[in-house]
Amino acid sequence: MKKKEFAKVQKQINDKMNRYADKIIVGQYTGEIEPERKEGDFWKDRDGKQWTMKKGIKQSISPLQDAKTPWWCPQCGKPMDTLDVKTFRAATKCFDCVAREETELKSSGRWEKHKEKKMLENHIDWLKDRIIELTHYHDTLSNPEFQHFDPDTGTVLMVDKYSIPLDTVKKDIREEVVGMNKTLKEKEKEYKEEYGEQDAVVAITQN
C-alpha cells in the first residue's frame, strides 16, 4: 500500500513540476496540528510565508502578491471598492480610470498597439513572478511527510515519510529558472526597443 501511495505522490509531483502552473505543495510535520482549511482561505505560517487553499490543494502565494493596495486611486483619488481593487492589481489604477483610458485609446485608433504593449508587460511580470516562486520552491523543497490524525482528539497517530529524488527535482527547477531568465531578458529587450524605457509597472531586472 505504501509503495502505491509513494508512486502516486511521485507522479503528482512530476506532473505538477512539468507544468509549473498549479504546483502541489506537500506539508511537513512540524509537531503542530494544521488547522482545517477551506477553499479560498489565506494564512501565514510560522516563518511568515503566505498560503492559500485552491482547488483543495495548499499552495504558496508569490511574494509579488503581497504588495499593498492603496485606499484611494493614485491617479484620480477616488476611494476604491472591490472592483477597483481588482482593477488596480492589474493596471495600478481604478476601474473608472481604466475605462476612460480605454475609451480614449479606441477613439484615437491606438487600442491595438496598447493591447500588444499590455500583453508584453503581463508576460514580463508573469516571468518575474514565476522565477521568484520557483526559486522559493527550490530553496524549501524537502522530502514529504504525511500525518494521520485521530479524528476525535486531533493528535498525530502516525507519520508516513517518503523520499523523492530531491537532487533531480531541484536540478530541473534550476534549469527551468535559467530558461525563464533568458526569456525574461529577451522580452525586456523587446519592450525597450518597441516602447522605450519601461515605466514603474514593469521594471528591468538587474541580473
Backbone as CSV, one residue per row, in Angstrom:
resi,resn,N_x,N_y,N_z,CA_x,CA_y,CA_z,C_x,C_y,C_z
1,MET,0.833,-1.195,0.000,0.000,0.000,0.000,0.869,1.247,0.000
2,LYS,1.914,1.243,0.860,2.782,2.407,0.932,3.501,2.648,-0.391
3,LYS,3.900,1.568,-1.057,4.579,1.716,-2.344,3.654,2.358,-3.367
4,LYS,2.388,1.945,-3.337,1.423,2.532,-4.273,1.212,4.012,-3.974
5,GLU,1.112,4.346,-2.684,0.935,5.737,-2.294,2.147,6.572,-2.696
6,PHE,3.329,6.009,-2.487,4.563,6.712,-2.832,4.653,6.959,-4.334
7,ALA,4.304,5.942,-5.123,4.329,6.084,-6.579,3.337,7.157,-7.033
8,LYS,2.186,7.183,-6.373,1.179,8.185,-6.706,1.683,9.584,-6.392
9,VAL,2.336,9.735,-5.229,2.895,11.039,-4.839,3.964,11.480,-5.832
10,GLN,4.851,10.566,-6.210,5.896,10.899,-7.168,5.312,11.351,-8.498
11,LYS,4.271,10.667,-8.966,3.652,11.031,-10.233,3.019,12.414,-10.144
12,GLN,2.356,12.698,-9.015,1.734,14.005,-8.844,2.784,15.115,-8.867
13,ILE,3.887,14.890,-8.146,4.943,15.902,-8.099,5.549,16.114,-9.477
14,ASN,5.837,15.024,-10.189,6.431,15.145,-11.520,5.496,15.854,-12.488
15,ASP,4.200,15.495,-12.430,3.227,16.145,-13.313,3.148,17.635,-13.051
16,LYS,3.095,17.999,-11.767,2.977,19.409,-11.416,4.248,20.165,-11.762
17,MET,5.400,19.560,-11.511,6.658,20.226,-11.809,6.829,20.449,-13.302
18,ASN,6.308,19.532,-14.112,6.410,19.698,-15.560,5.614,20.891,-16.052
19,ARG,4.509,21.177,-15.359,3.666,22.300,-15.794,4.049,23.600,-15.108
20,TYR,4.510,23.526,-13.872,4.854,24.713,-13.090,3.697,25.706,-12.993
21,ALA,2.494,25.235,-13.070,1.356,26.149,-13.013,0.700,26.076,-11.655
22,ASP,0.036,24.967,-11.344,-0.595,24.780,-10.033,0.182,23.702,-9.297
23,LYS,1.341,24.071,-8.742,2.223,23.097,-8.108,1.577,22.530,-6.859
24,ILE,1.822,21.248,-6.613,1.359,20.670,-5.356,2.358,21.038,-4.265
25,ILE,1.869,21.508,-3.144,2.722,21.868,-2.023,2.523,20.815,-0.943
26,VAL,3.551,20.066,-0.624,3.442,18.965,0.318,3.822,19.449,1.699
27,GLY,2.920,19.257,2.667,3.172,19.734,4.015,4.167,18.845,4.747
28,GLN,4.901,19.460,5.704,5.834,18.704,6.504,5.362,18.683,7.949
29,TYR,5.740,17.642,8.643,5.360,17.531,10.044,6.234,18.440,10.895
30,THR,5.634,19.344,11.646,6.368,20.299,12.480,6.070,20.098,13.955
31,GLY,5.214,19.120,14.284,4.822,18.930,15.664,3.577,19.712,16.031
32,GLU,3.070,20.519,15.106,1.876,21.312,15.343,0.724,20.773,14.503
33,ILE,-0.486,20.845,15.029,-1.660,20.383,14.291,-2.062,21.450,13.289
34,GLU,-2.133,21.073,12.031,-2.541,22.002,10.984,-4.044,22.209,11.056
35,PRO,-4.507,23.448,11.208,-5.956,23.696,11.254,-6.622,23.286,9.942
36,GLU,-7.881,22.945,10.016,-8.621,22.592,8.812,-8.807,23.834,7.956
37,ARG,-8.433,23.758,6.702,-8.535,24.898,5.801,-9.680,24.699,4.810
38,LYS,-10.327,25.812,4.450,-11.416,25.779,3.491,-10.983,26.434,2.179
39,GLU,-11.694,26.135,1.116,-11.404,26.697,-0.188,-11.399,28.226,-0.125
40,GLY,-10.301,28.822,-0.619,-10.198,30.278,-0.638,-9.556,30.885,0.592
41,ASP,-9.245,30.056,1.623,-8.615,30.585,2.839,-7.209,31.111,2.536
42,PHE,-6.807,32.174,3.260,-5.446,32.703,3.193,-4.871,32.708,4.609
43,TRP,-3.579,32.372,4.761,-2.954,32.407,6.077,-1.433,32.457,5.934
44,LYS,-0.766,32.776,7.064,0.689,32.796,7.124,1.168,31.683,8.049
45,ASP,2.290,31.057,7.682,2.847,30.033,8.565,3.799,30.677,9.579
46,ARG,4.438,29.867,10.388,5.307,30.372,11.456,6.514,31.120,10.917
47,ASP,6.879,30.895,9.637,8.013,31.584,9.020,7.599,32.824,8.247
48,GLY,6.298,33.140,8.276,5.825,34.327,7.575,5.453,34.081,6.124
49,LYS,5.565,32.834,5.650,5.211,32.501,4.275,3.696,32.468,4.142
50,GLN,3.175,33.044,3.063,1.741,33.084,2.851,1.268,31.878,2.040
51,TRP,0.051,31.402,2.378,-0.527,30.232,1.719,-1.998,30.481,1.415
52,THR,-2.522,29.697,0.490,-3.943,29.719,0.201,-4.395,28.308,-0.132
53,MET,-5.689,28.046,0.027,-6.260,26.748,-0.339,-7.005,26.935,-1.651
54,LYS,-6.515,26.289,-2.723,-7.091,26.439,-4.056,-7.333,25.073,-4.665
55,LYS,-8.576,24.810,-5.033,-8.962,23.528,-5.619,-8.591,22.368,-4.701
56,GLY,-8.722,22.620,-3.393,-8.452,21.578,-2.416,-6.986,21.328,-2.141
57,ILE,-6.088,22.156,-2.710,-4.648,21.968,-2.549,-4.044,23.181,-1.850
58,LYS,-3.198,22.947,-0.864,-2.486,24.024,-0.184,-1.386,24.545,-1.101
59,GLN,-1.451,25.836,-1.438,-0.489,26.410,-2.371,0.154,27.655,-1.784
60,SER,1.441,27.858,-2.098,2.137,29.053,-1.633,1.728,30.249,-2.473
61,ILE,1.803,31.439,-1.866,1.481,32.684,-2.560,2.776,33.403,-2.869
62,SER,2.936,33.826,-4.104,4.150,34.518,-4.512,4.364,35.787,-3.702
63,PRO,5.628,36.123,-3.363,5.899,37.377,-2.665,5.396,38.595,-3.428
64,LEU,5.273,38.481,-4.768,4.785,39.621,-5.547,3.323,39.922,-5.255
65,GLN,2.603,38.947,-4.703,1.195,39.166,-4.419,0.966,39.827,-3.055
66,ASP,2.056,40.110,-2.370,1.936,40.695,-1.041,2.026,42.218,-1.064
67,ALA,1.959,42.807,-2.264,2.049,44.264,-2.383,0.836,44.924,-1.744
68,LYS,1.053,46.109,-1.155,-0.022,46.847,-0.516,-0.896,47.518,-1.561
69,THR,-2.203,47.471,-1.359,-3.156,48.147,-2.235,-3.632,49.412,-1.539
70,PRO,-3.540,50.581,-2.195,-3.943,51.839,-1.557,-5.453,51.932,-1.372
71,TRP,-5.894,52.804,-0.456,-7.325,53.024,-0.235,-7.923,53.869,-1.353
72,TRP,-7.112,54.736,-1.949,-7.603,55.638,-2.990,-6.822,55.415,-4.274
73,CYS,-7.480,55.645,-5.399,-6.825,55.502,-6.705,-5.694,56.529,-6.806
74,PRO,-4.472,56.115,-7.112,-3.350,57.059,-7.194,-3.460,58.024,-8.368
75,GLN,-4.357,57.734,-9.324,-4.486,58.607,-10.493,-5.576,59.659,-10.336
76,CYS,-6.768,59.241,-9.862,-7.875,60.198,-9.747,-8.245,60.511,-8.297
77,GLY,-7.780,59.713,-7.359,-8.019,59.988,-5.955,-9.319,59.455,-5.378
78,LYS,-10.134,58.747,-6.152,-11.407,58.228,-5.639,-11.179,57.034,-4.719
79,PRO,-12.040,56.864,-3.688,-11.936,55.664,-2.841,-12.190,54.414,-3.685
80,MET,-11.427,53.358,-3.451,-11.533,52.174,-4.286,-12.385,51.098,-3.626
81,ASP,-13.389,50.599,-4.387,-14.204,49.493,-3.904,-13.603,48.171,-4.387
82,THR,-14.341,47.083,-4.225,-13.813,45.761,-4.575,-13.418,45.661,-6.045
83,LEU,-14.268,46.181,-6.942,-13.961,46.151,-8.370,-12.714,46.972,-8.676
84,ASP,-12.590,48.124,-8.021,-11.426,48.983,-8.240,-10.136,48.304,-7.787
85,VAL,-10.214,47.583,-6.655,-9.029,46.891,-6.132,-8.558,45.832,-7.116
86,LYS,-9.499,45.059,-7.672,-9.134,44.039,-8.668,-8.506,44.678,-9.895
87,THR,-9.064,45.818,-10.321,-8.523,46.519,-11.483,-7.146,47.082,-11.176
88,PHE,-6.974,47.605,-9.961,-5.687,48.191,-9.565,-4.563,47.168,-9.628
89,ARG,-4.843,45.930,-9.219,-3.804,44.901,-9.206,-3.302,44.571,-10.606
90,ALA,-4.120,44.891,-11.610,-3.717,44.631,-12.986,-3.206,45.883,-13.692
91,ALA,-3.712,47.065,-13.274,-3.395,48.285,-14.018,-2.882,49.435,-13.152
92,THR,-2.788,49.256,-11.823,-2.344,50.285,-10.875,-3.200,51.546,-10.938
93,LYS,-4.470,51.396,-11.262,-5.428,52.497,-11.238,-6.818,51.904,-11.099
94,CYS,-7.805,52.745,-10.770,-9.155,52.247,-10.526,-9.863,51.874,-11.828
95,PHE,-11.033,51.259,-11.695,-11.799,50.810,-12.849,-12.207,51.975,-13.740
96,ASP,-12.649,53.091,-13.129,-13.089,54.247,-13.905,-11.946,54.825,-14.735
97,CYS,-10.759,54.902,-14.157,-9.602,55.427,-14.889,-9.247,54.534,-16.079
98,VAL,-9.311,53.217,-15.845,-9.018,52.280,-16.928,-10.054,52.408,-18.037
99,ALA,-11.333,52.527,-17.656,-12.403,52.651,-18.646,-12.224,53.919,-19.478
100,ARG,-11.899,55.024,-18.821,-11.684,56.284,-19.560,-10.485,56.173,-20.496
101,GLU,-9.421,55.532,-20.009,-8.226,55.379,-20.835,-8.513,54.509,-22.058
102,GLU,-9.234,53.415,-21.862,-9.543,52.525,-22.982,-10.445,53.202,-23.999
103,THR,-11.409,53.987,-23.544,-12.293,54.712,-24.459,-11.502,55.689,-25.311
104,GLU,-10.561,56.411,-24.693,-9.744,57.379,-25.420,-8.838,56.676,-26.430
105,LEU,-8.268,55.520,-26.049,-7.383,54.776,-26.938,-8.137,54.242,-28.155
106,LYS,-9.346,53.740,-27.913,-10.144,53.216,-29.024,-10.556,54.314,-29.983
107,SER,-10.943,55.472,-29.447,-11.381,56.576,-30.297,-10.228,57.163,-31.107
108,SER,-8.999,57.037,-30.601,-7.836,57.599,-31.292,-7.127,56.576,-32.177
109,GLY,-7.639,55.334,-32.208,-7.052,54.306,-33.056,-5.783,53.674,-32.505
110,ARG,-5.529,53.850,-31.210,-4.306,53.308,-30.601,-4.560,52.074,-29.751
111,TRP,-5.767,51.526,-29.818,-6.156,50.436,-28.932,-5.349,49.154,-29.176
112,GLU,-5.175,48.763,-30.429,-4.460,47.527,-30.734,-3.017,47.596,-30.263
113,LYS,-2.378,48.750,-30.467,-0.995,48.913,-30.014,-0.925,48.837,-28.492
114,HIS,-1.923,49.413,-27.835,-1.975,49.381,-26.375,-2.130,47.942,-25.873
115,LYS,-2.977,47.161,-26.534,-3.180,45.767,-26.127,-1.881,44.966,-26.256
116,GLU,-1.151,45.186,-27.347,0.111,44.480,-27.548,1.110,44.831,-26.450
117,LYS,1.146,46.110,-26.074,2.057,46.557,-25.018,1.694,45.905,-23.683
118,LYS,0.395,45.892,-23.348,-0.038,45.309,-22.082,0.243,43.809,-22.040
119,MET,0.055,43.130,-23.168,0.341,41.694,-23.200,1.816,41.426,-22.923
120,LEU,2.683,42.266,-23.483,4.115,42.098,-23.264,4.471,42.401,-21.808
121,GLU,3.864,43.454,-21.245,4.086,43.775,-19.837,3.646,42.623,-18.938
122,ASN,2.477,42.066,-19.234,1.957,40.967,-18.427,2.864,39.739,-18.515
123,HIS,3.408,39.487,-19.705,4.301,38.351,-19.878,5.570,38.546,-19.039
124,ILE,6.112,39.764,-19.063,7.310,40.069,-18.275,7.023,39.906,-16.787
125,ASP,5.894,40.443,-16.333,5.536,40.328,-14.920,5.319,38.874,-14.518
126,TRP,4.676,38.089,-15.395,4.443,36.673,-15.103,5.768,35.931,-14.964
127,LEU,6.726,36.219,-15.837,8.030,35.567,-15.764,8.737,35.896,-14.453
128,LYS,8.695,37.161,-14.043,9.334,37.558,-12.787,8.675,36.843,-11.609
129,ASP,7.348,36.820,-11.619,6.600,36.166,-10.557,6.953,34.685,-10.475
130,ARG,6.991,34.014,-11.624,7.269,32.580,-11.656,8.704,32.272,-11.219
131,ILE,9.646,33.113,-11.603,11.039,32.910,-11.207,11.174,32.967,-9.690
132,ILE,10.512,33.939,-9.073,10.554,34.057,-7.614,9.903,32.837,-6.967
133,GLU,8.752,32.417,-7.494,8.058,31.249,-6.946,8.914,29.991,-7.021
134,LEU,9.491,29.746,-8.200,10.277,28.523,-8.382,11.555,28.558,-7.546
135,THR,12.156,29.732,-7.406,13.360,29.856,-6.583,13.037,29.532,-5.131
136,HIS,11.909,30.052,-4.643,11.490,29.746,-3.272,11.189,28.253,-3.130
137,TYR,10.507,27.678,-4.117,10.179,26.254,-4.083,11.454,25.414,-4.053
138,HIS,12.452,25.813,-4.867,13.731,25.112,-4.903,14.416,25.155,-3.540
139,ASP,14.409,26.314,-2.902,15.132,26.501,-1.648,14.443,25.822,-0.458
140,THR,13.151,25.564,-0.563,12.411,24.995,0.575,11.954,23.558,0.338
141,LEU,12.260,22.998,-0.818,11.815,21.643,-1.143,12.496,20.612,-0.246
142,SER,11.712,19.705,0.280,12.256,18.630,1.104,11.365,17.402,0.966
143,ASN,11.808,16.290,1.515,11.030,15.057,1.422,9.709,15.205,2.176
144,PRO,8.606,14.755,1.574,7.287,14.939,2.199,7.021,13.983,3.345
145,GLU,6.202,14.465,4.274,5.725,13.642,5.377,4.207,13.818,5.469
146,PHE,3.489,12.709,5.628,2.040,12.751,5.701,1.587,12.349,7.096
147,GLN,0.756,13.202,7.696,0.307,12.975,9.063,-1.066,12.303,9.076
148,HIS,-1.244,11.375,9.997,-2.533,10.730,10.213,-3.020,11.142,11.603
149,PHE,-4.198,11.796,11.643,-4.710,12.341,12.894,-5.836,11.486,13.468
150,ASP,-5.944,11.522,14.785,-7.106,10.962,15.470,-8.261,11.930,15.258
151,PRO,-9.355,11.516,14.603,-10.462,12.438,14.309,-11.139,12.997,15.549
152,ASP,-11.001,12.313,16.683,-11.659,12.770,17.909,-10.805,13.754,18.699
153,THR,-9.506,13.478,18.796,-8.633,14.322,19.629,-7.763,15.264,18.818
154,GLY,-7.577,14.969,17.531,-6.715,15.811,16.708,-5.238,15.533,16.893
155,THR,-4.884,14.533,17.684,-3.475,14.191,17.912,-2.939,13.370,16.738
156,VAL,-1.638,13.471,16.531,-0.989,12.742,15.447,-0.824,11.279,15.836
157,LEU,-1.389,10.383,15.039,-1.290,8.954,15.320,-0.060,8.340,14.654
158,MET,0.237,8.807,13.438,1.334,8.208,12.683,1.813,9.207,11.630
159,VAL,3.093,9.152,11.314,3.671,9.997,10.281,4.337,9.099,9.248
160,ASP,3.851,9.141,8.013,4.461,8.378,6.922,5.489,9.266,6.225
161,LYS,6.705,8.777,6.081,7.765,9.537,5.438,8.068,8.937,4.073
162,TYR,8.273,9.803,3.101,8.572,9.353,1.745,9.840,10.041,1.262
163,SER,10.444,9.447,0.278,11.670,10.004,-0.280,11.470,10.278,-1.767
164,ILE,11.792,11.513,-2.193,11.728,11.877,-3.604,13.129,12.242,-4.075
165,PRO,13.405,12.140,-5.360,14.760,12.470,-5.858,15.001,13.977,-5.816
166,LEU,15.341,14.495,-4.644,15.477,15.939,-4.449,16.485,16.563,-5.407
167,ASP,17.627,15.916,-5.579,18.665,16.482,-6.449,18.157,16.634,-7.880
168,THR,17.433,15.614,-8.355,16.905,15.658,-9.725,15.841,16.731,-9.876
169,VAL,14.920,16.793,-8.902,13.856,17.784,-8.963,14.432,19.197,-8.902
170,LYS,15.387,19.415,-7.987,15.994,20.743,-7.868,16.772,21.113,-9.126
171,LYS,17.428,20.136,-9.738,18.155,20.394,-10.988,17.168,20.835,-12.078
172,ASP,16.029,20.163,-12.159,15.008,20.534,-13.144,14.501,21.951,-12.900
173,ILE,14.312,22.299,-11.629,13.829,23.645,-11.302,14.871,24.691,-11.704
174,ARG,16.146,24.417,-11.390,17.208,25.365,-11.748,17.270,25.584,-13.250
175,GLU,17.137,24.508,-14.001,17.168,24.624,-15.460,15.982,25.443,-15.967
176,GLU,14.820,25.245,-15.337,13.641,25.996,-15.727,13.815,27.484,-15.420
177,VAL,14.400,27.792,-14.266,14.638,29.185,-13.887,15.632,29.838,-14.844
178,VAL,16.681,29.126,-15.216,17.661,29.664,-16.167,16.983,29.987,-17.498
179,GLY,16.131,29.063,-17.967,15.418,29.295,-19.222,14.475,30.492,-19.135
180,MET,13.785,30.617,-17.995,12.875,31.743,-17.816,13.622,33.067,-17.738
181,ASN,14.792,33.066,-17.090,15.599,34.280,-17.022,16.050,34.718,-18.416
182,LYS,16.395,33.749,-19.251,16.792,34.055,-20.618,15.618,34.667,-21.393
183,THR,14.446,34.048,-21.250,13.257,34.579,-21.919,12.913,35.964,-21.394
184,LEU,13.064,36.176,-20.087,12.773,37.476,-19.483,13.658,38.552,-20.086
185,LYS,14.957,38.282,-20.226,15.872,39.251,-20.816,15.451,39.610,-22.240
186,GLU,15.035,38.576,-22.992,14.613,38.814,-24.377,13.364,39.687,-24.433
187,LYS,12.409,39.418,-23.533,11.168,40.193,-23.523,11.411,41.630,-23.054
188,GLU,12.308,41.802,-22.086,12.632,43.153,-21.625,13.312,43.958,-22.737
189,LYS,14.189,43.291,-23.480,14.854,43.958,-24.599,13.839,44.331,-25.677
190,GLU,12.914,43.399,-25.960,11.861,43.665,-26.941,11.003,44.857,-26.520
191,TYR,10.669,44.908,-25.227,9.851,46.012,-24.725,10.580,47.345,-24.887
192,LYS,11.849,47.373,-24.508,12.619,48.614,-24.570,12.768,49.101,-26.008
193,GLU,13.001,48.163,-26.946,13.166,48.543,-28.348,11.862,49.046,-28.951
194,GLU,10.736,48.485,-28.502,9.439,48.839,-29.083,8.811,50.055,-28.417
195,TYR,8.968,50.154,-27.080,8.235,51.195,-26.351,9.137,52.134,-25.544
196,GLY,10.452,51.925,-25.584,11.353,52.767,-24.812,11.527,52.246,-23.401
197,GLU,11.963,53.125,-22.507,12.179,52.737,-21.122,10.872,52.300,-20.486
198,GLN,10.959,51.274,-19.665,9.768,50.767,-19.001,9.376,51.668,-17.846
199,ASP,8.055,51.728,-17.595,7.567,52.573,-16.509,7.616,51.807,-15.198
200,ALA,6.952,52.340,-14.171,7.024,51.753,-12.829,6.331,50.411,-12.734
201,VAL,5.426,50.124,-13.670,4.682,48.863,-13.607,5.588,47.696,-13.954
202,VAL,6.493,47.906,-14.909,7.401,46.847,-15.338,8.825,47.359,-15.210
203,ALA,9.608,46.777,-14.346,10.977,47.229,-14.121,11.967,46.231,-14.687
204,ILE,13.036,46.717,-15.294,14.048,45.844,-15.880,14.827,45.146,-14.765
205,THR,15.103,43.876,-14.932,15.841,43.126,-13.924,17.291,43.574,-13.901
206,GLN,17.929,43.322,-12.765,19.305,43.786,-12.583,20.341,42.747,-12.933
207,ASN,19.950,41.474,-12.968,20.943,40.426,-13.211,20.808,39.857,-14.601
